[in-house]
């Protein structure tokens, strides 16, 4: 009998090989799925070779039902609304005010500009969740004054790139929405579980900047002349923080308190971001048109991959791929926690070559049942997995934050500066992963208290 595992291995190898051709991922997923469907049916019908579950062409017709179910999924309605909220907030002028006022507050400190970037990155992360927009915005706002203040180029670029990626983990996060859909988990639980891991990463970044300021003062110098901080400056900071903070409360608070579902809260966020843009006199027809267009393109990109991944997952499971992966993981000579570490290592290495979306749609659904069968909490593992995928934005050669940053960086900043600058922050993220792995209460305590 022809072992079905060989077809599964060939399927995965073909998929991985075609990714590096640069062909659109949605077409790669759909095309590979159809090709191996045909191959498996030929082996079955012409050569009478067993290919596990796939028996006839009609088995593939279920893909139409799967696609229709995806389009009817109310959880995924939150995706375009959260994307719209993030894009509109980036054009609302909120970040400009935050940068100007926090610079006055922290400007006299050694590394004050870097600390300002991290704080603004956390606030943007909790109110946007769009990594590309956050990295570009922080780069344009922070890199010129940091270069003028003689900051080390690697430190400056590392702070900006890593702070801008916090939005993919700190809720509301579109990555967590996608993961919740794939594993049929409550979005609210994942949002609450990711709060502390995201804040821990921000705290680690702050600690690193403070240590660098003490050990290498020339890397993060304090300005020679700064005005004394007055109560007016403090009040200005509070006034600048209030709008995004109220938006965060409106979105996350309504979810955490059970007032609104994540889908309904995403609509609240989109409306709130539009109101903030109008209040700051940044809203006009051109801004609205661009935000809507970018929202449409981003949503279409994500849903295109969704449909391709749905076809891929169906063929993969029909060929026995989930049993193959499960048996492979369970056969590892590791204890239960060692299997989880191995999965996280695979996800970390995949992040060098794949985007978080591909990993969430292809790898996560295959490994999550194994982790759950080992007795681990699935909410904890999913947030841990998401924390690991945070590194995929910073690891070359496919770290998208690096390319976003390079595209708007001032002259004199090379890709070498950026690569060197993100290394310490990737190590800090690995430390954050270890803390979440070691102390599951960091994820599970808040959902348990809320419910």
Buried (B, 14 or more C-beta within 10 A) or exposed (E): EEBBBEBBEEBBEBBBEBBEEEEBBBEBBBBBBBEBBEBBBEBBEEEEBBBBBBBEEEBBEEBEEBBEEBEEBEBBBBBBBBBBBBBBBBBBBBBBBBBBBBBBBBBBBBBBBBBBBBBBBBBBBBBBBBBBBBBBBBBBBBBEBBBEBEBBBBBBBBBBBBBBBBBBBBBBBBBBBBBBBBBEBBBBBBBBBBBBBBBBBBBBBBEBBBEBBEEEEEBBBBBEEEEEBEEEBEEBBEEBBEBBBBBBBBBBBBBBEEEBBBBBBBBBBBBBBBBBBBEBEBBEEEBBEEBBEBBEEBBEBBBBBBBBBBBBBBBBBBBBBBBBBBEEBEEEEEEEEEBBBBBBEBBBEBBEBBBBBBBBBBBBBBBBBBBEEBEBBBBBBBBBBBBBBBBBBBBEEBBBBBBBBBEBBBEEBBBEBBBBBBEBBBEBBBBBBEBBBEEBEBBBBBBEEEE
